[in-house]
Amino acid sequence: GAWRDAWGLRDGGRVPTEDERSSADGRAGLAHLRFDEAACTLTRTREVTLDAGAFGKGAGLARLPRADGGESWLVDLGGQVAVSGRARSVALAHPVHRARTVAELSLDHGSLATSGDSERSWDWGTRVTHLLDPRTGRPLARSASVTVWHPDPLVADILSTALYVLGPDEGLRLAEARSLAVLFLVVDQEDGRLRQLPSAAFTTRFGALSLP
């Protein structure tokens, strides 16, 4: 929360001063939170705040009841889709040009969550995006996106953000180690072509994609 406010991510973006960054650094980080799993309680040791941007949509979708009988539904919250009841076609957007569809995926259950910086970013001399790297407290700018499928929408939402932060190389290694269905779309910096980097579990579930 402190880093979110320092960079003005809910207020059109800004570049904080060094003093503001230093202040935010002292009021952020999981080291200041203690989680008691048995009691299911979270205790703050400093006045830190948590932002729900990395999991809010998924938490909402996870509360939806499953469709029964002949019913079915699709809920699209922008960047994350969940379905139940029957298969639906879900558009996959270009990582830089959000309005451009590059593929269609058939989603029969669970949720697809996509993280990227094409939706909200600002140019303040320094490119400011809405996705922060918790290791540095700075916004991440990549010409890439990551899409995650998972039966639990909350897990899909959390994973898509975390894997975007890790990046294609480290993110794919984690996806393969955990058998996660993950697709990175990366724009080549030299020729501008779109490359797909799917995990084995993603290809097994959705097949090979043909990108423009």
HURA-V793272 format. One record per run of one state. SS is the DSSP state (h for helix, s for strand, l for the rest). FROM is the first residue (numbers start at 0). LEN is the number of residues. If there is no record, write none. Layout:
ss:SS from:FROM len:LEN
ss:SS from:FROM len:LEN
//
This chain:
ss:l from:0 len:1
ss:h from:1 len:5
ss:l from:6 len:11
ss:h from:17 len:8
ss:l from:25 len:4
ss:h from:29 len:3
ss:s from:32 len:4
ss:l from:36 len:4
ss:s from:40 len:4
ss:l from:44 len:7
ss:h from:51 len:3
ss:l from:54 len:1
ss:h from:55 len:7
ss:l from:62 len:10
ss:s from:72 len:4
ss:l from:76 len:3
ss:s from:79 len:5
ss:l from:84 len:3
ss:s from:87 len:6
ss:l from:93 len:7
ss:s from:100 len:7
ss:l from:107 len:2
ss:s from:109 len:7
ss:l from:116 len:4
ss:s from:120 len:3
ss:l from:123 len:3
ss:s from:126 len:3
ss:l from:129 len:2
ss:s from:131 len:2
ss:l from:133 len:4
ss:s from:137 len:2
ss:l from:139 len:4
ss:s from:143 len:7
ss:l from:150 len:2
ss:h from:152 len:14
ss:l from:166 len:1
ss:h from:167 len:11
ss:l from:178 len:2
ss:s from:180 len:7
ss:l from:187 len:6
ss:s from:193 len:5
ss:l from:198 len:1
ss:h from:199 len:7
ss:l from:206 len:6
//
